[in-house]
Amino acid sequence: MAKRQIEIAEKEGAGFVARRNRQGNDQVRFEMTCYALNPGIKVIAPWRDPEFLGQFKGRTDLINYATKHGIAITATTKKPYSEDENLMHISHKRVFWKTQNCARNVFGKVFRRWTRRTVKPCWKSILWMAYLLPLSTTPTTSPTIPLEMFNYLNKIAGENAIGRVDLVENRFIGIKSRGIYETPGATVLWVAHRDLEGLAMDKEVMHLRDMMIPKFAELIYNGFWFSPEMDFIMSAFNKSQEYIDGRVMVALYKGNVQVIGRESPTSLYDKELSSMEEEGGFDATDSTGFININSIRLKAHNLVLRKKRPYNWRENLALRS
């Protein structure tokens, strides 16, 4: 959104862009993106302006002002929380939710905008191509445009109560906030894609990917999308996805996404190598040398323990176990 805002500002020759929000991470994300893409831009942030703050202390003042002047808004004083909705998700947020005895209001009628309870299971197949591009879902009318497929998954997964999240998060600026999210389509795609990676991604590449995931998430959450470190990580992630393509079959039922099958032309799975019944390309006698080599450092460690405590090394080992 901030990237598009800068594009329009440059097209219109504007030297200023405006942004609301005073406490959340969005103010950081939007403004850092603006400065990263246009270092000369100036950001107007009313809720950090002393004169504005003197007139509007909070949401209630803003709602009353909009009501007085006939400005159409969805927020009301009866709903003291914010809702942000886009293609990926809808969020319901405020800083001071009750954090206990909240089963009644977490995903009650108020917080079921996208997701609903169902009793019928639903089976879907998701076709992927390389570089993270989901192409289509079957059985259905098979939308082949990613946007149409995402909208379809939001609908069908929402009808099966998929993608409900309730968490207390740590904002970048140090304030804890409880967020309630509904993200049905993205949840299905995430589960399906991770499963496909398990079939077609090299083991060591997967380990490196897992090591970078926390940093990747931190950079996104804290607003460093357009940063050198993000460029570096994205280059690695994009490289890891070159051969991740295929099809994943999932079952959607009562809030759960269950993978029930997968196939890929770049699969690294070899049923002959994995078989306990057939003799394939794996020579079982090779394991002897493999085990001996990998146990060398363990044997050396044991000798060090004996030298350090020559009379109690068995006790030392017992304590470690």
C-alpha positions, 0 to 999 in steps of 0.5 A: 500500500505504501509502495503504491502511495509513493508511485502515485505521489511521484506521478502527481508530483506531490511532495507530501503523503499522509498517514494515520495511526499513532501507536501501532506498527503500521506507522513504522511500516508505512513511513519507513517504506515511504522513505526507502522508496523516496528519501525526499518525501515528507510524511504528514502524520496528524496523530503525532501533531500536537494541535491534532492531538489537542482536539482528538484524544482518541477514537471516540473523539474521531467517531463523534466528529464524523457523526457530527459532520455526516462522514460515513464510517463503519466504526462506532463507539459500541465497537471500540476496536479497529478492523483492517481488511485486505485480500490476505486477511481481516484483523480485529484489534485493540490494545486492551482486549480482555485476555481471559474468559474470552471464549465468548467474544473471541470468534463469536458473532462479532468476529466471524466476518470471513469464517463460519462453522461448517459440518461438511468436509471439503476436498481441494487440489492446489496446483503450484508452479515454481517461484511461489505461484499458485495457479489453480484449485480443483475440483471447482470451476478451476480459476487460473488467475492467482487473484481469482484463485485467492478469492475462491480459497478465501470463500471456500476456506472461510466457509470451513472456519479455516484461518482463525488466529487469536494472539497477543503480539509484541509491537515494534515500539514496545506495546503489547497488543491482542490481535484477532485475525481471519486469514482463510485462503492464505492459511490453505496456501501456506499449509499446501506450500510447506508440504510441497517443499517437504517433497521437492526441497533439499534437506540442507536448503530446508535447514537454511530456510528454517534458520532465516524464517525468524529474521524474515518475519521480524523484518516484515513485522518491523517494516524493513521490507525495502532494506538491504537485508531483506533483499539478501534474504529474498534472493535466497528464498527465491533461489530455494523455490526454483524447483518447487512445483507440483500439486497438493491435495488438501481436505478442509474441515472444521477449521483444519487443513489436512494434506491428503496427497502430493505430487511433483515433477521435481520430487526428491522422494525415491520409493526404492531408496526408502523401501524396507522391502526392496534393495535399491540404490542404497547399500546398507553396508555403507552405514558402518563407515558413516556411523564410525566417522560421525562417532569420532568426535563423540569418542574424543569427547568421552576421553576428555571427560575421563581425563578431567574426572578420571574417577567419576567419569561414569557418574558424569555420564549418568548425570548427563543422561 
